[in-house]
């Protein structure tokens, strides 16, 4: 059984052309240490905080050039059942469900707007060993170019309760499980470059947002938005030196009042 409720983020990993360079980057920016599981498991490399797994890095699959990117896994107690409902809701099954070396069962999916994500039904690997501490997973948001399609798909697939943020400057929703917020949904605007598709943005906690950005830029990363201080924390959207996008957030530095939700 998963320690995470169905529909909650439970794991994140990323594929890189150069895993050694990624290890150096994230080791310095997020303070990770690493455990390479070896050739038997495709050199899947666990990222650790205080010896506990918080994410993973892996080499890109053979074939056409693939971009470096982060992938979010949502917990499920029945990957086969959830996967079987995806196409009926307008989504796409790219792979699975399949067993991953006894660690768990996964499927790779897309919502009707093209947002890529995965499922995780755990066996020996339950998912995040730590969350919401420096270096660990903090939050995630679905950025979508078709908010109506995304809003139909995810709540139906996982039974999310939906909260709408009352903010005239953005179309933002929070999806909850049993009253606990687990995932955000942001409608993409014309401010986003047209070549950027719908995607999931993964946030990692840092003790100092500005210091993390300085390190990221020094190592060849880019800052795409921020830093900015909000009621949720001081955060910024960045990419590493291989182009994988993510965000960093210092939840201890806040400003302003929490926006009302309906």
Long-range contacts (C-beta under 8 A, 24 or more apart in sequence): 1-77, 1-122, 2-75, 2-76, 2-77, 2-120, 2-121, 2-122, 2-126, 2-127, 3-126, 3-127, 4-75, 4-126, 4-127, 4-128, 5-75, 5-177, 5-178, 5-180, 5-182, 6-74, 6-75, 6-76, 6-77, 6-82, 6-158, 6-159, 6-177, 7-74, 7-75, 7-76, 7-157, 7-158, 7-159, 7-160, 7-175, 7-177, 7-182, 7-183, 8-74, 8-75, 8-177, 8-180, 8-182, 8-183, 9-72, 9-73, 9-74, 9-75, 9-137, 9-140, 9-182, 9-183, 10-73, 10-74, 10-75, 10-120, 10-122, 10-126, 10-127, 10-128, 11-55, 11-56, 11-72, 11-73, 11-120, 11-125, 11-127, 11-128, 12-55, 12-56, 12-70, 12-71, 12-72, 12-73, 12-137, 12-140, 12-202, 13-44, 13-55, 13-56, 13-57, 13-58, 13-70, 13-71, 13-73, 14-55, 14-56, 14-57, 14-58, 14-68, 14-69, 14-70, 14-71, 14-244, 15-57, 15-58, 15-59, 15-60, 15-61, 15-66, 15-68, 15-69, 15-71, 16-57, 16-58, 16-59, 16-60, 16-68, 16-242, 16-244, 17-59, 17-60, 17-68, 17-242, 18-242, 19-43, 19-45, 19-57, 19-58, 19-59, 21-241, 21-242, 22-57, 22-68, 22-240, 22-242, 22-244, 23-57, 24-219, 25-216, 25-219, 25-220, 25-221, 25-240, 25-241, 25-242, 26-57, 26-240, 28-215, 28-219, 29-206, 29-212, 29-215, 29-216, 29-219, 29-221, 29-240, 29-248, 30-134, 30-135, 30-204, 30-206, 30-212, 30-248, 31-134, 31-135, 32-135, 40-101, 41-101, 49-129, 49-130, 49-133, 49-134, 49-135, 49-136, 50-130, 52-129, 52-130, 53-125, 53-128, 53-129, 54-128, 54-129, 54-130, 54-131, 54-135, 54-136, 54-137, 55-128, 55-137, 55-204, 67-243, 67-244, 68-240, 68-242, 68-243, 68-244, 69-199, 69-243, 69-244, 69-245, 70-200, 70-202, 70-244, 70-245, 70-246, 71-116, 71-117, 71-118, 71-200, 72-117, 72-118, 72-140, 72-200, 72-202, 73-106, 73-117, 73-118, 73-119, 73-120, 73-127, 74-117, 74-118, 74-119, 74-120, 74-158, 74-183, 75-119, 75-120, 75-121, 75-122, 75-127, 76-119, 76-120, 76-121, 77-121, 78-121, 79-105, 79-106, 79-107, 79-119, 79-120, 79-121, 80-105, 82-107, 82-119, 82-157, 82-158, 83-107, 83-109, 83-119, 85-157, 86-157, 89-152, 89-153, 89-156, 89-157, 90-149, 90-152, 90-153, 91-153, 91-157, 97-121, 99-123, 111-142, 111-144, 111-149, 111-150, 111-153, 111-154, 111-198, 112-146, 112-149, 112-150, 112-152, 112-153, 113-144, 113-145, 113-146, 113-147, 113-149, 113-150, 113-153, 113-198, 114-145, 114-197, 114-198, 115-142, 115-143, 115-144, 115-150, 115-198, 115-199, 115-200, 116-199, 116-200, 117-142, 117-200, 132-205, 132-251, 133-205, 134-205, 134-206, 134-207, 135-204, 135-205, 135-206, 136-204, 136-205, 137-202, 137-203, 137-204, 137-205, 138-203, 138-204, 138-205, 138-249, 138-251, 139-184, 139-203, 139-232, 139-249, 140-183, 140-184, 140-200, 140-201, 140-202, 140-203, 141-183, 141-184, 141-185, 141-186, 141-200, 141-201, 141-203, 142-183, 142-184, 142-185, 142-186, 142-198, 142-199, 142-200, 142-201, 143-186, 143-188, 143-192, 143-198, 143-199, 143-200, 143-201, 144-185, 144-186, 144-187, 144-188, 144-198, 145-188, 145-197, 145-198, 146-198, 147-171, 147-185, 147-187, 150-185, 150-198, 151-185, 154-183, 154-185, 163-261, 163-262, 164-261, 164-262, 165-259, 165-260, 165-261, 166-259, 166-260, 166-261, 166-262, 167-259, 174-261, 199-245, 201-237, 201-245, 201-246, 201-247, 202-246, 202-247, 203-235, 203-246, 203-247, 203-248, 203-249, 204-246, 204-247, 204-248, 204-249, 205-248, 205-249, 205-250, 205-251, 206-248, 206-249, 206-250, 207-250, 207-252, 208-250, 209-233, 209-234, 209-235, 209-236, 209-248, 209-249, 209-250, 209-253, 210-234, 212-248, 213-238, 213-248, 216-240, 216-248, 229-253, 229-254, 229-255, 229-256, 230-254, 230-255, 230-256, 231-255, 231-256, 231-257, 231-258, 231-259
